[in-house]
Amino acid sequence: MQVVILAGGLGTRISEESLIKPKPLIEIGSKPIIWHIMKIYSHYGFNDFIICCGYKGYLIKEYFANYSLHTTDIKVDLHKNYIEILKKKTEKWNVTLVDTGDFSNTGERIKRIQRFIKNDNFCLTYGDGLSSVNIKQLIKFHKAQKKIATVLAVKPLGRFGALKMKNNYVENFLEKPIGDNGWVNGGFFVLNKKIFKYLNKKNLVWEKQPLEELSKKKQLCAKKHDGFWYAMDTIRDKEYLESLWSSSKCPWKSWVE
């Protein structure tokens, strides 16, 4: 099954870094967040990726074109203009990078990769969200429902610390509480290729008309996920994810190095 990653947005809320690189290349630890996302899928055996490029997409192309230079030991013979890869171990990824427009909306980006979809079902996610989701279980759920689309439903953490108070005293303080207990779009989808019938208008926003129409026709299912999920929108989010990555129990790291 193929995995489509939306990686073309401007990332204006994290402009401190997105001014010089596309948001999916912003690093968590020493690796771009898109690398972390791909490692999640790869852990479950999904290694065929289609990346929807847009804003500064050439940098994403250059990253994968030079992946061995970024991740392995090399020897450079300047006289012969030759590079030898010394450490051969690398990812088993097949990566297709597609220009989907600098200013395209999310629905338009999905529409433009239709010709690359080989099978009846495929995965879709954004280039800025991490989760402890079990991808195989999500796909199994999708196939069992026999609907066009499945989305991972999550409960995001609150943006501010929460106080539990009694009289003038704080009984409990939570730095990262669950938000308002409402389920939201977690950004991990499994889709049937029939989805392209809902993308027949120009430059649609995936999260508006297509998903709204699917829900009205009872073709959109949601699998609830109580585990870890977090999206990187701001520098504060990046710093929070970096603190988790450097901890002994990173919640989205399901793979073993």
Residue pairs with C-beta under 8 A, 6 or more apart in sequence:
1 46
1 48
1 119
1 121
1 122
1 123
1 139
2 46
2 48
2 49
2 50
2 116
2 117
2 118
2 119
2 122
2 123
3 38
3 41
3 46
3 48
3 49
3 50
3 122
3 123
3 124
3 125
4 49
4 50
4 51
4 52
4 110
4 113
4 117
4 122
4 123
4 124
4 125
5 24
5 34
5 37
5 38
5 49
5 50
5 51
5 52
5 124
5 125
5 126
5 127
6 52
6 106
6 109
6 110
6 124
6 125
6 126
6 127
7 22
7 23
7 24
7 34
7 51
7 52
7 53
7 54
7 57
7 60
7 127
8 22
8 52
8 53
8 54
8 55
8 57
8 100
8 101
8 102
8 104
8 109
9 22
9 23
9 54
9 55
9 127
10 18
10 23
10 55
11 17
11 18
11 22
11 23
11 26
11 55
11 128
12 18
13 233
13 234
14 23
14 26
14 232
14 233
14 234
14 235
14 237
14 238
16 235
17 23
17 26
17 235
17 238
18 26
18 55
21 56
21 59
22 53
22 54
22 55
22 56
22 57
22 59
22 60
22 127
23 33
23 127
23 128
23 232
24 32
24 33
24 34
24 37
24 51
24 60
24 127
24 128
25 32
25 33
25 34
25 59
25 60
25 63
26 32
26 33
26 232
26 238
27 33
28 36
28 130
28 232
28 238
28 241
28 242
28 245
29 242
29 245
29 246
32 63
33 127
33 128
33 130
33 232
33 241
34 51
34 60
34 127
36 130
36 252
37 125
37 127
37 129
37 130
38 49
38 91
38 93
39 253
39 255
40 130
40 131
40 133
40 135
40 252
40 254
40 255
41 47
41 49
41 123
41 135
42 91
42 92
42 93
42 255
43 135
43 254
43 255
44 134
44 135
44 136
44 254
45 136
46 123
46 135
47 91
47 92
47 93
47 94
48 93
48 94
49 93
49 94
49 95
49 96
50 96
50 98
50 113
50 116
50 117
51 60
51 95
51 96
51 97
51 98
51 127
52 98
52 100
52 109
52 110
52 112
52 113
53 60
53 61
53 97
53 98
53 99
53 100
54 99
54 100
54 101
54 102
54 103
54 104
54 109
55 102
57 97
57 99
57 102
60 97
61 97
63 70
64 95
64 97
67 90
67 91
68 74
68 85
68 90
69 83
71 90
72 85
72 86
72 87
72 88
72 89
72 90
73 85
73 86
73 87
74 83
74 84
74 85
74 86
75 83
75 84
75 86
76 82
76 83
76 84
77 83
77 84
96 116
98 112
98 113
98 116
100 108
100 109
100 112
100 113
101 108
101 109
101 112
104 112
104 203
105 203
105 204
105 205
105 206
106 205
106 206
106 207
107 199
107 203
107 204
107 205
107 206
107 208
107 209
107 210
108 199
108 202
108 203
108 204
109 206
110 124
110 195
110 196
110 199
110 206
111 196
111 199
111 204
114 193
114 196
117 193
119 193
120 192
120 193
121 139
121 142
121 143
121 190
121 191
121 192
121 193
122 190
122 191
122 193
123 135
123 139
123 188
123 189
123 190
123 191
124 188
124 189
124 190
124 191
125 187
125 188
125 189
126 187
126 231
128 231
128 232
128 233
129 186
129 187
129 188
129 229
129 230
129 231
129 232
130 228
130 229
130 230
130 231
130 232
130 241
130 252
131 152
131 154
131 186
131 188
131 225
131 227
131 228
131 229
131 230
131 252
132 225
132 227
132 228
132 229
132 251
132 252
132 254
133 152
133 186
133 188
133 225
133 227
133 229
135 188
137 223
138 150
138 152
138 188
138 190
138 223
139 190
141 150
141 190
141 221
141 223
142 150
142 190
142 221
142 223
145 221
147 192
147 218
147 219
147 220
147 221
148 191
148 192
148 194
148 195
148 198
148 214
148 219
148 220
149 189
149 190
149 191
149 192
149 195
149 211
149 214
149 219
149 220
149 221
150 189
150 190
150 191
150 220
150 221
150 222
150 223
151 185
151 186
151 187
151 188
151 189
151 211
151 220
151 221
151 222
151 223
152 186
152 187
152 188
152 189
152 222
152 223
152 225
152 229
153 183
153 184
153 185
153 186
153 222
153 223
153 224
153 225
154 183
154 184
154 185
154 186
154 225
154 229
155 178
155 179
155 181
155 182
155 183
155 184
155 226
155 229
156 178
156 179
156 184
156 229
156 230
156 231
157 176
157 177
157 178
157 179
157 230
158 174
158 176
158 177
158 178
158 179
158 180
159 179
161 173
161 174
161 175
161 176
161 177
162 173
162 174
162 177
163 170
163 172
163 173
164 170
164 171
164 172
164 173
164 174
165 171
176 240
183 222
183 224
185 207
185 211
186 225
186 229
187 231
195 210
195 214
198 209
198 210
198 213
198 214
199 206
199 210
201 209
204 210
211 220
214 220
227 251
228 251
228 252
230 237
230 240
230 241
231 237
232 238
232 241
244 250
244 251
244 252
245 253
